[in-house]
Amino acid sequence: MKLEEAIFAKIAPWTDVLLDFDDVVVFKDKYPVTEGHMLFVPKEDTRLLQTQALIMAHDYGIKMVDDGVCDAYNVGMNCGISAGQTVMYPHVHLIPRRRGDMADPAGGVRHVIPEKGKY
């Protein structure tokens, strides 16, 4: 194991690895919002690798839609305690969405503040 990987393993609390790339590891979310919810975690805390994780999550979401795994998806990050971040290491959520998984999905990520979802 490389030194960077050893340091990453101590920082990142996740253990259920789905995919492992050179710069990003993909984990199952411990508390999934929907079936297939996963986390794209850069192996180093740099803006470049955070961006790479965002791109990979988006691309994987497209693949999931194309493969019929889900109908749509949300991609996002919680950055800071006030934004709901509980693990203080950067990670990108990919949340597969399916028709009927909530009564009215209009507003999408705006529902992080429930009264702001409707506009």
Summary of the structure (lengths in Angstrom):
residues: 119
radius of gyration: 14.9
end to end distance: 49.8
largest distance: 49.8
contacts: 300
relative contact order: 0.16
helix: 34%
strand: 21%
